[in-house]
């Protein structure tokens, strides 16, 4: 089945369509995954906030537990 011409042409058509959609998303997307992106709703992910979070996580800031690692 996977060696058939119709399967290969379907996979090629899907790959072409996926590439077109992917290119459009890459050109028009906002870099939400970047911690340096500071926008209206995600401004709290600034670099000082990330550094503070990393330093705080090292000290186990659990308000319920009194054990320290």
C-alpha positions in Angstrom: 0.0 0.0 0.0 2.7 2.5 0.9 4.5 1.7 -2.4 1.5 2.6 -4.5 1.5 5.7 -6.7 -1.7 7.1 -5.1 -0.2 6.9 -1.6 3.0 8.6 -2.7 1.1 11.4 -4.5 -1.1 11.9 -1.4 2.0 12.1 0.8 3.5 14.6 -1.6 0.4 16.7 -1.7 0.2 16.7 2.1 3.8 17.7 2.3 3.4 20.5 -0.1 0.3 21.9 1.7 2.1 21.5 5.1 5.1 23.4 3.8 2.9 26.3 2.6 1.1 26.5 5.9 4.4 26.3 7.8 6.0 29.1 5.8 3.0 31.3 6.4 3.1 30.7 10.1 6.8 31.3 10.4 6.6 34.6 8.5 3.5 35.9 10.4 3.8 34.5 13.8 4.7 36.3 17.0 7.6 34.7 18.9 5.6 33.7 22.0 8.1 30.9 22.7 10.9 33.4 23.2 11.4 34.6 26.8 12.5 38.0 25.4 9.1 38.6 23.8 7.3 41.2 26.0 3.7 41.8 24.9 0.4 42.9 26.4 -0.5 39.6 28.0 2.9 38.0 28.5 5.0 40.9 29.8 5.8 39.1 33.1 8.3 36.8 31.3 11.1 39.4 31.2 14.7 38.3 31.6 14.9 39.6 35.3 11.7 37.6 36.1 13.1 34.5 34.6 16.4 34.8 36.5 14.5 35.5 39.7 12.3 32.4 39.1 15.3 30.2 38.4 17.1 31.4 41.6 13.9 30.9 43.7 13.3 27.4 42.4 16.7 26.4 43.7 15.5 27.1 47.2 12.3 25.0 47.0 9.7 27.8 47.7 7.0 25.5 48.9 4.8 27.3 51.4 3.5 24.1 52.9 6.7 22.2 53.4 9.3 23.1 56.0 12.0 20.8 54.7 14.9 22.4 52.8 17.1 20.6 50.3 
